[in-house]
Amino acid sequence: MKKTPARSQKNAMPNTISRAEKRKSQEKEEKKRKTRKAIVSFLAILIVLVASVSAFFFLFEVKDIKLSGESGPYKEDEIVESSGLKAGDNLFLSNIELAQEMIEEKLPYIGQAEIKRKLLGSFVIKVNPTKDFAYVKAGEYKYFAINEEGKVLDYLAQPSSDDLPLVLCNALSEQTKGKSLVFDEEKDPEDLDLYILKELLVALAASELENISQIDIRASENLTVLYKDSLLLRLGNVSGLERKFKAAHQAIKEREKASLTQGGVLDLRNNDKVIFVAGNNE
């Protein structure tokens, strides 16, 4: 009778170990279940990502490149090829800003290129041609044709037109077609000559003045423009160029109306009045 409790304690030991092992086994199964769930979730996310990327490239694949506007001296395929864009590219990953620059540089007589995306998978390239506005003398039998923004359009042995002005300027560096005129860095470290030339050309293009035969920017405080090879317009510095050209145009109209054709100097440096000096136009 006294040994019965002892046997009960011995019989209880196996049951205690079994519960611990069961708990441990359950923990392992739970860990495996969580791992499987994590793997399945990861694979599902990966599949969705792959599908999304594939759809992005498929749905926004460039199928067509169209041209809009006047193309100047260039053919449509030349403009498209110079952009670097091609069918099969991605509509939104393509660098259209770089493509625009490439068109304007590779094809100098394209003054401005603008590229727009169309959601049906196409690019539309709109171009505006430019033209010779003046010639820059760079040495004997060496001229550069430029537009009104100072962009180099062509290299010439002689000016191809007598109707456009000749620009006299300070020392030039090597030039590249499709880019702005480059002046000698040592003599013009701050690109002052280029700034003056651009300002003068833009103001002149906006004015109604024609028959300009020469533009001289060699002295920044004594800019001059020669009208019909006989009347020198003395502008002074770069400030107020639009006003000065407007005053010159009015004065020339009045002189021609009065049949005054004598050569000389038209001094436009004074804000209040235009002064005409007859004789030598230097």
C-alpha positions, 0 to 999 in steps of 0.5 A: 500500500505504501509503494503505490504513490512511487509507481504513479510518479514513475508512470507520470515521467513519460507523459511529461516528456511526450508533451514537451516533444509535441510542443517542440514539434508544433513549433517546428511545424509553425516555423516551416509554415511561416517560411513556406508562406514567406516564400510563396509571398515573395514569389507572388510579389516577384511574379507581379513585379516581372509582369508589371515591368514586362507590361511597362515595356510592352505597353509603352514601346515606341512603334512610330516616330512622326515629323511635324513642321517644316524640315528645311533642307533635310529629309524626314529620315535624316531628322529621325536618325539624328535624334537617336530615337528608334522604334522599340525604345521605351516611350518614357525612358527615352531622353527626349531632351538629349534627342532634341539637342542632337537634332539641333547640333547634327542638323545645323539648319534646324533652329529648334526641335521639340519632341512630344510623347503620344500615349499610343506609342509614338514620338512626334518631332516638331522642327523649325528651320533656321537660315543664314542671318550674317557671316563672320569673317574668321580669316582669308577665305574663311567665313562662318554662316550664323543665324540670329542667335549666333549658331554656326550653320556652315563654313564658307570660303566666301559669303554666299549672299551679298544681302547679309551683313558681315560681322567683324569681331575679335579672335575666334576659336575653332568652331563646330557646326550646330553650336554657338560661335566660340571666341578665344577664351584668353581674350574673352574669358567671360564670353562677353563677345558672344553675349554682345553679338547675340544681343545685337543680332536678336535686336536687329532681327526684331527691328525693321532695318534692312540693307545692313552690310556690316556689324562691328563688335570689336570694341564693346563700348563702340558697337557699330552697324553699317547701313547700305555701305554708306551710313554708319550707325554708332550704337555705343554699348549693348544697352538699349539696342532695340530703342537705338535700332528703332530710332535709327529706322525712323531717322533713315525713313525721314532722310530717305523721304526727304531724298537725303542720301548723303553718307555719314554717321548716325549717332544713336548713343544719346537717349534724347536725340539722334545726331547725324554727322555728314562725311566720313562714316568711320 
